[in-house]
Amino acid sequence: MCTVVILRRPGGAWPLIMAANRDEMAGRPWRAPARHWPDRPEVIAGLDEQAGGSWLGINDHGVVACILNRHGTLGPAPGKRSRGELVLDALDHADAADAARALQALEPDSYRPFNMLIADSRDAFWLAHRGPSHPDGGAGIDALPVPAGISMLTAHDLNDRTGSARTARYLDRFRAAPAPDPAADNWTAWEMLLGATDHAPDAGPGGAMTITGPGEFGTGSAAMIALPAPGDGRPVFRFAHGRPDRTPFVRIDVGPPVRTAEPAD
């Protein structure tokens, strides 16, 4: 997963809306989001058939999780666990704050560097395992709140316009665009932005929202998720089984009504 756009509106009818493009090697096999794990029947997520984990998913409690590689860390490495396991680990929890705390306590050296989003209808966190070679890196995993409004997470830090050419070009476009209206099934503006292929001349194709090449690396799918206010219906999960500039989004069946956790005392 290479780009996630997050809209947080605490107290609103749809307090969290997110959109994501997954960029990956074309030959890496995967399956669209579904209940792929018999031992995790509450999890609906995309399946990475190579490593068995996921890049993005939601559970029946309304917790959303997705994983992104940090810059320069594409693919597996000897002696490291798959980062896709972390999505499933997060979705074992009924509350985003609990999931963030649990993953923050993991041994970071077991994984290549990553960014991660964990959210529910009340809270949203981005986790950063920058690695020891990063100027801001260290031995731990940072878990930081995502602010209200629109944010963008790529292979760099949240809303990092300096490191990420994609964030520099598209963050303000998302902030200026009409927000999705899940109740009216209106996602048009964000669909168009997810499928945008233009980039700054000095950034190359990787600076676009949808990467079209050259080479075997590019955008292979896209997703949109909206979480309703607690106790106010089901999430909406939309998925494009290909590049979003040429592939329609379809609704993913999220099954039973979300079971929201009670706030902690």
Helices and strands as residue ranges (DSSP letters): E 3-8, E 16-25, E 30-34, E 43-48, E 56-59, E 64-69, H 84-90, H 96-104, G 108-110, E 114-119, E 124-129, E 142-145, E 149-153, H 165-176, G 182-184, H 188-194, G 205-207, E 217-227, E 236-240, E 249-251
